[in-house]
Amino acid sequence: MTQIIRYCPDCGRARVFAQHHGVPGRCPDAIDGSCPEWYCHACGAAFLIAAVPLQFESATQYGIRDRVA
């Protein structure tokens, strides 16, 4: 498990943060497997530390180009 020390806004001081996934690069929620979610060991507060990669798909790919929501 990867750990870092960051300021925790809930605790009000520097705390140890860790990623939920035990194996780095194996996050099922991220496209590249690199999990951006970290949580505080002391209080459980969680936040994102990284850019979240997004993958956009064309509306024409699904045949809904001229549809209105």
CYANA upper distance limits for C-alpha pairs under 8 A (distance plus 0.5 A):
  1 MET  CA     18 ALA  CA      7.34
  1 MET  CA     19 GLN  CA      7.04
  1 MET  CA     20 HIS  CA      8.12
  1 MET  CA     21 HIS  CA      7.32
  1 MET  CA     22 GLY  CA      5.10
  1 MET  CA     23 VAL  CA      6.89
  1 MET  CA     24 PRO  CA      7.69
  2 THR  CA     18 ALA  CA      6.16
  2 THR  CA     19 GLN  CA      6.50
  2 THR  CA     22 GLY  CA      8.14
  2 THR  CA     24 PRO  CA      7.68
  3 GLN  CA     16 VAL  CA      7.05
  3 GLN  CA     17 PHE  CA      6.03
  3 GLN  CA     18 ALA  CA      4.85
  3 GLN  CA     19 GLN  CA      7.37
  4 ILE  CA     16 VAL  CA      6.18
  4 ILE  CA     17 PHE  CA      5.73
  4 ILE  CA     18 ALA  CA      6.90
  5 ILE  CA     14 ALA  CA      6.83
  5 ILE  CA     15 ARG  CA      5.91
  5 ILE  CA     16 VAL  CA      4.98
  5 ILE  CA     17 PHE  CA      6.30
  6 ARG  CA     14 ALA  CA      5.75
  6 ARG  CA     15 ARG  CA      6.19
  6 ARG  CA     16 VAL  CA      7.02
  6 ARG  CA     17 PHE  CA      7.12
  7 TYR  CA     12 GLY  CA      7.62
  7 TYR  CA     13 ARG  CA      5.87
  7 TYR  CA     14 ALA  CA      4.59
  7 TYR  CA     15 ARG  CA      6.59
  8 CYS  CA     12 GLY  CA      6.21
  8 CYS  CA     13 ARG  CA      6.15
  8 CYS  CA     14 ALA  CA      6.33
  8 CYS  CA     15 ARG  CA      6.62
  8 CYS  CA     40 CYS  CA      7.52
  8 CYS  CA     45 ALA  CA      8.06
  9 PRO  CA     13 ARG  CA      7.62
 10 ASP  CA     43 CYS  CA      7.95
 10 ASP  CA     45 ALA  CA      7.23
 11 CYS  CA     15 ARG  CA      8.44
 11 CYS  CA     42 ALA  CA      8.35
 11 CYS  CA     43 CYS  CA      7.49
 15 ARG  CA     40 CYS  CA      7.08
 15 ARG  CA     41 HIS  CA      7.80
 15 ARG  CA     42 ALA  CA      7.67
 16 VAL  CA     40 CYS  CA      6.53
 16 VAL  CA     41 HIS  CA      6.41
 16 VAL  CA     42 ALA  CA      8.16
 17 PHE  CA     38 TRP  CA      6.43
 17 PHE  CA     39 TYR  CA      5.70
 17 PHE  CA     40 CYS  CA      5.01
 17 PHE  CA     41 HIS  CA      6.40
 18 ALA  CA     38 TRP  CA      5.84
 18 ALA  CA     39 TYR  CA      6.07
 18 ALA  CA     40 CYS  CA      7.23
 18 ALA  CA     41 HIS  CA      7.60
 19 GLN  CA     35 CYS  CA      7.79
 19 GLN  CA     37 GLU  CA      6.76
 19 GLN  CA     38 TRP  CA      5.23
 19 GLN  CA     39 TYR  CA      6.94
 20 HIS  CA     37 GLU  CA      7.99
 20 HIS  CA     38 TRP  CA      7.44
 20 HIS  CA     39 TYR  CA      7.94
 21 HIS  CA     26 ARG  CA      7.60
 21 HIS  CA     27 CYS  CA      7.00
 21 HIS  CA     35 CYS  CA      8.31
 24 PRO  CA     33 GLY  CA      8.36
 24 PRO  CA     34 SER  CA      7.36
 24 PRO  CA     35 CYS  CA      8.37
 25 GLY  CA     32 ASP  CA      7.84
 25 GLY  CA     33 GLY  CA      4.92
 25 GLY  CA     34 SER  CA      5.11
 25 GLY  CA     35 CYS  CA      7.47
 26 ARG  CA     33 GLY  CA      5.35
 26 ARG  CA     34 SER  CA      7.26
 26 ARG  CA     35 CYS  CA      8.20
 27 CYS  CA     33 GLY  CA      5.09
 27 CYS  CA     34 SER  CA      6.50
 27 CYS  CA     35 CYS  CA      5.81
 28 PRO  CA     33 GLY  CA      6.88
 29 ASP  CA     33 GLY  CA      7.84
 29 ASP  CA     35 CYS  CA      7.86
 30 ALA  CA     34 SER  CA      6.64
 30 ALA  CA     35 CYS  CA      6.53
 30 ALA  CA     36 PRO  CA      8.50
 30 ALA  CA     52 VAL  CA      8.17
 30 ALA  CA     53 PRO  CA      7.92
 31 ILE  CA     53 PRO  CA      7.39
 31 ILE  CA     54 LEU  CA      8.29
 32 ASP  CA     53 PRO  CA      8.48
 36 PRO  CA     48 LEU  CA      5.65
 36 PRO  CA     49 ILE  CA      5.82
 36 PRO  CA     50 ALA  CA      5.86
 36 PRO  CA     51 ALA  CA      7.80
 36 PRO  CA     52 VAL  CA      7.32
 37 GLU  CA     46 ALA  CA      7.30
 37 GLU  CA     47 PHE  CA      6.26
 37 GLU  CA     48 LEU  CA      5.21
 37 GLU  CA     49 ILE  CA      7.01
 38 TRP  CA     46 ALA  CA      6.02
 38 TRP  CA     47 PHE  CA      6.15
 38 TRP  CA     48 LEU  CA      6.72
 38 TRP  CA     49 ILE  CA      7.44
 39 TYR  CA     44 GLY  CA      6.04
 39 TYR  CA     45 ALA  CA      5.97
 39 TYR  CA     46 ALA  CA      4.63
 39 TYR  CA     47 PHE  CA      7.06
 40 CYS  CA     44 GLY  CA      5.21
 40 CYS  CA     45 ALA  CA      5.78
 40 CYS  CA     46 ALA  CA      6.85
 57 GLU  CA     61 GLN  CA      7.82
 58 SER  CA     62 TYR  CA      8.03
 59 ALA  CA     63 GLY  CA      7.14
 59 ALA  CA     64 ILE  CA      6.16
 59 ALA  CA     65 ARG  CA      5.89
 60 THR  CA     64 ILE  CA      6.34
 60 THR  CA     65 ARG  CA      5.43
